[in-house]
Each structure stands twice: as C-alpha cells, then as structure tokens.
C-alpha cells in the first residue's frame, strides 16, 4: 500500500456501500468481512477491538462484483477530480 489513504475503516466503507445502494447497515459490512466476501485486515494484529481496515481497491472490486457498472463510475469520478485540480 502506498499510504494510509488507501485504507478505509468499516464506517468509511459503509458510506461507499450506501452510495452504491448495496447496504445501509454496518452489521452487514461486518458480515461481509467475516464471510471473507470483503477482504479486510485488523488495524492491530490479533486485536479485533482495533477495528478492520479495508483497501480501497478491495472495496471497489467488491462493489464491482455486485454492480457491473461500478468500474466505469469510479473511472468517471477520477476524471472529474482530475479536472477540478
């Protein structure tokens, strides 16, 4: 990973999943993690209280697996952001 901006908390991932219309529940996000549908790593090894961290690319791949148009949406958002700089 390049930097900490590539990692999202469960709460941050939830906001992206809400925007994509996949879920409104943090419990569901944690379920996806426990079922290994959404790759995540503990912030501190062997300490679940530290919370999970999710790579942004893993989250995008997870969303893309449920919404086929998602990769195009992400590409367009990146282009928009580049134009505003």
DAJOQUI-V957010 format. One line per field, one symbol per residue. phi: phi as a letter, one per 30 degrees, with the letter a starting at -180 (. if undefined). A space follows every 10 residues. Layout:
# DAJOQUI-V957010
phi: ???
This chain:
# DAJOQUI-V957010
phi: .dadddccdd dddedddddd idaccddddd dedddidcda bddbeibddd icbbdedddd dddddcbede eddddddddd ddddd
